Amino acid sequence: MTSAMSDFSDFIDSCNLIDLPLEGGRFTWSSHEEMPVLSRIDRFLFTCDWEEHFQGMHQVLLSKITLDHFPIMLQGRDVASVKRPFKFENMWLEVDGFCELVSSFWGELRVSGFSSFVLAKKLLFLKRRLKEWNKEVFGHLESKLAEFVVKIKAFDEKEQQLALSLGDRLVRLQMKRELPNVRSQIDLFWRQRAKQHWMEDGDRNTKFFHRVASMRRRFNAIDKIVVEGSYIVMFLL
């Protein structure tokens, strides 16, 4: 590790640049010797903001013909066709009466038949009801948090000019009480996605969680498999 290599590595870390997993091989350079030295020198690096704008990108190793470097290509993926699997959210457990809610959802559907058929149907129904409930109760947490901050700030600025009415003060107080709960739910959401369980509650760094969660999703993604020499494209991540 030379000083120039160390400086470049520090630059990558300081700028929070993302290095996508390479598909099609592990190395991009070969010394062409009898006992070749192989290295992954070539790669695309970009920021979290760029990744959020151009979602579904991945690096692909191309065939090497004359050069000692393998060409690499940055390729897009049709993210609209991706169907995300159902995920149990840890933040649901923070809601009072959640177990009773699940029990009520489970009892809504009446199915007859073999035990395995009944279980499969009721699990599918429970999954749909939980997704609907999650959307109604939590919605877009980041947008909800930003909305609370803007409204509280507006009330504070208004109070600088004239006294707030009792109704305005009660609304502001209610939002201030809900604000820590929303922040806690967002923390739980991204801690679960990033699997960083060593983080403490309230020790929130959204960019970090976004980055780790996105990298985990890409490393775990299987977009195609080879069966008897033929490629089969996968649409589930």
C-alpha positions as CSV (number, residue, x, y, z in Angstrom):
1,M,0.0,0.0,0.0
2,T,1.8,3.1,-1.2
3,S,1.1,6.6,0.1
4,A,-0.8,7.5,-3.1
5,M,-3.0,4.5,-2.8
6,S,-3.7,5.3,0.9
7,D,-4.5,8.9,-0.1
8,F,-6.9,7.8,-2.8
9,S,-8.6,5.3,-0.4
10,D,-9.0,8.1,2.2
11,F,-10.5,10.3,-0.6
12,I,-13.1,7.6,-1.4
13,D,-14.1,7.3,2.2
14,S,-14.2,11.0,2.9
15,C,-16.5,11.6,-0.1
16,N,-18.7,8.5,0.8
17,L,-18.3,7.1,-2.7
18,I,-20.1,3.9,-3.5
19,D,-18.5,0.9,-5.3
20,L,-21.0,-1.4,-6.8
21,P,-20.5,-5.2,-6.8
22,L,-18.9,-6.4,-10.1
23,E,-20.9,-9.0,-12.1
24,G,-19.2,-11.5,-14.3
25,G,-15.9,-11.8,-12.5
26,R,-13.7,-10.7,-9.5
27,F,-10.8,-9.0,-11.3
28,T,-10.3,-6.4,-14.0
29,W,-6.6,-6.6,-14.7
30,S,-4.1,-9.4,-15.3
31,S,-0.2,-9.3,-15.6
32,H,-0.3,-12.1,-18.3
33,E,2.5,-14.0,-16.6
34,E,2.7,-17.8,-16.1
35,M,1.6,-17.2,-12.5
36,P,-0.5,-14.1,-13.2
37,V,-1.1,-11.3,-10.8
38,L,-4.8,-10.5,-10.7
39,S,-6.3,-7.3,-9.4
40,R,-9.5,-5.3,-9.5
41,I,-8.2,-1.9,-10.5
42,D,-11.1,-0.6,-12.7
43,R,-14.4,0.4,-11.1
44,F,-17.1,3.0,-11.2
45,L,-17.5,5.2,-8.1
46,F,-20.4,7.6,-7.4
47,T,-22.2,9.4,-4.6
48,C,-25.4,8.5,-2.7
49,D,-27.3,11.3,-4.4
50,W,-26.3,10.0,-7.9
51,E,-27.3,6.4,-6.8
52,E,-30.7,7.6,-5.6
53,H,-31.4,9.4,-8.9
54,F,-30.2,6.5,-11.1
55,Q,-31.5,3.4,-9.3
56,G,-30.8,-0.2,-10.4
57,M,-27.3,0.4,-11.8
58,H,-24.6,-2.3,-11.7
59,Q,-21.1,-3.0,-13.1
60,V,-20.6,-5.7,-15.7
61,L,-17.3,-7.3,-16.7
62,L,-16.9,-7.5,-20.5
63,S,-14.6,-9.8,-22.5
64,K,-10.9,-8.9,-22.7
65,I,-9.4,-9.3,-26.2
66,T,-6.1,-7.5,-26.6
67,L,-5.6,-5.3,-23.5
68,D,-4.5,-6.4,-20.1
69,H,-7.6,-4.7,-18.6
70,F,-11.0,-6.2,-18.8
71,P,-13.5,-3.5,-20.0
72,I,-16.3,-2.8,-17.5
73,M,-19.7,-1.4,-18.4
74,L,-22.2,0.5,-16.1
75,Q,-25.5,-0.9,-16.9
76,G,-29.0,0.0,-15.9
77,R,-31.7,-2.3,-14.6
78,D,-35.5,-2.0,-15.1
79,V,-36.4,-1.3,-11.5
80,A,-40.0,-0.8,-12.4
81,S,-40.3,-4.6,-12.9
82,V,-38.9,-5.5,-9.6
83,K,-41.4,-6.9,-7.1
84,R,-40.2,-6.4,-3.5
85,P,-40.8,-9.2,-1.0
86,F,-42.9,-8.8,2.1
87,K,-40.8,-7.7,5.1
88,F,-41.9,-7.6,8.7
89,E,-41.0,-4.1,10.1
90,N,-39.5,-4.0,13.7
91,M,-41.2,-0.6,14.2
92,W,-44.6,-2.3,14.1
93,L,-43.8,-3.8,17.5
94,E,-43.6,-0.3,19.0
95,V,-47.3,0.3,18.3
96,D,-49.6,-0.4,21.2
97,G,-52.1,-3.2,20.5
98,F,-50.2,-4.5,17.5
99,C,-50.5,-8.2,18.6
100,E,-54.3,-7.7,19.0
101,L,-54.4,-6.1,15.6
102,V,-52.6,-9.1,13.9
103,S,-55.0,-11.4,15.7
104,S,-58.0,-9.5,14.3
105,F,-56.6,-9.6,10.8
106,W,-56.1,-13.3,11.1
107,G,-59.7,-13.9,12.1
108,E,-61.2,-11.8,9.3
109,L,-60.7,-14.5,6.6
110,R,-62.7,-17.7,6.8
111,V,-61.3,-20.5,4.6
112,S,-62.1,-24.2,4.4
113,G,-60.1,-27.0,3.0
114,F,-56.8,-28.8,3.8
115,S,-54.8,-27.4,6.7
116,S,-51.9,-26.4,4.4
117,F,-54.3,-24.6,2.0
118,V,-56.0,-22.7,4.8
119,L,-52.6,-21.7,6.3
120,A,-51.3,-20.5,2.9
121,K,-54.5,-18.5,2.2
122,K,-54.6,-16.8,5.6
123,L,-50.9,-15.9,5.5
124,L,-51.4,-14.2,2.1
125,F,-54.4,-12.3,3.4
126,L,-52.5,-11.3,6.6
127,K,-49.6,-10.0,4.5
128,R,-51.9,-7.9,2.4
129,R,-53.7,-6.5,5.4
130,L,-50.4,-5.6,7.2
131,K,-49.1,-3.8,4.1
132,E,-52.4,-1.8,3.9
133,W,-52.2,-1.0,7.6
134,N,-48.5,0.0,7.3
135,K,-49.3,2.4,4.5
136,E,-52.2,4.0,6.5
137,V,-50.4,4.3,9.8
138,F,-46.8,5.0,8.8
139,G,-47.0,6.2,5.2
140,H,-43.9,8.0,4.1
141,L,-42.0,8.5,7.4
142,E,-39.4,10.9,6.0
143,S,-42.0,13.1,4.4
144,K,-44.1,13.0,7.6
145,L,-41.0,14.1,9.7
146,A,-40.2,17.0,7.3
147,E,-43.9,18.1,7.4
148,F,-43.9,18.2,11.2
149,V,-40.6,20.2,11.3
150,V,-42.0,22.8,8.7
151,K,-45.3,23.2,10.6
152,I,-43.6,23.6,14.0
153,K,-41.2,26.2,12.5
154,A,-44.2,28.1,11.0
155,F,-46.0,28.2,14.4
156,D,-42.8,29.4,16.1
157,E,-42.3,32.2,13.5
158,K,-46.0,33.2,13.9
159,E,-45.5,33.4,17.6
160,Q,-42.8,35.9,17.2
161,Q,-45.3,38.3,15.6
162,L,-48.5,37.7,17.7
163,A,-49.8,35.4,20.4
164,L,-50.9,31.9,19.2
165,S,-54.5,30.9,19.8
166,L,-55.2,28.0,22.1
167,G,-55.9,25.7,19.1
168,D,-52.6,26.5,17.5
169,R,-50.7,25.9,20.7
170,L,-52.4,22.5,21.1
171,V,-51.6,21.5,17.6
172,R,-48.0,22.5,18.0
173,L,-47.7,20.6,21.3
174,Q,-49.2,17.5,19.7
175,M,-46.8,17.6,16.8
176,K,-43.8,18.1,19.2
177,R,-45.0,15.0,21.1
178,E,-45.3,12.9,18.0
179,L,-41.9,14.1,16.5
180,P,-39.7,11.8,18.7
181,N,-41.9,8.8,17.8
182,V,-41.5,9.5,14.1
183,R,-37.7,9.8,14.4
184,S,-37.6,6.6,16.4
185,Q,-39.6,4.8,13.8
186,I,-37.3,6.0,11.0
187,D,-34.2,4.9,13.1
188,L,-35.7,1.4,13.5
189,F,-36.6,1.2,9.8
190,W,-33.1,2.0,8.5
191,R,-31.3,0.0,11.2
192,Q,-33.4,-3.0,10.1
193,R,-32.6,-2.4,6.4
194,A,-28.8,-1.9,7.1
195,K,-28.6,-4.6,9.8
196,Q,-26.5,-2.3,11.9
197,H,-27.7,-3.5,15.3
198,W,-24.7,-2.0,17.1
199,M,-26.2,1.4,16.6
200,E,-28.0,3.0,19.6
201,D,-31.5,4.4,19.4
202,G,-31.3,8.0,18.3
203,D,-27.8,7.6,16.9
204,R,-29.2,8.2,13.4
205,N,-27.3,8.8,10.2
206,T,-29.7,8.5,7.3
207,K,-27.1,8.7,4.5
208,F,-25.1,5.9,6.2
209,F,-28.1,3.7,6.5
210,H,-29.3,4.4,2.9
211,R,-25.8,3.5,1.7
212,V,-25.4,0.2,3.7
213,A,-28.9,-0.9,3.0
214,S,-28.5,-0.3,-0.8
215,M,-25.2,-2.1,-0.9
216,R,-26.7,-5.1,0.9
217,R,-29.6,-5.2,-1.5
218,R,-27.3,-5.2,-4.5
219,F,-24.9,-7.8,-3.1
220,N,-27.9,-10.1,-2.3
221,A,-29.6,-9.5,-5.6
222,I,-29.8,-12.4,-8.1
223,D,-30.9,-11.0,-11.5
224,K,-30.1,-14.0,-13.6
225,I,-29.0,-17.7,-13.3
226,V,-27.6,-20.2,-15.7
227,V,-29.5,-23.5,-16.2
228,E,-27.8,-26.0,-18.5
229,G,-26.0,-23.2,-20.3
230,S,-29.0,-20.9,-20.8
231,Y,-29.5,-17.6,-18.9
232,I,-32.8,-17.2,-17.0
233,V,-33.6,-13.6,-16.0
234,M,-34.9,-13.2,-12.5
235,F,-37.4,-10.4,-11.6
236,L,-37.4,-10.7,-7.8
237,L,-34.8,-9.1,-5.4
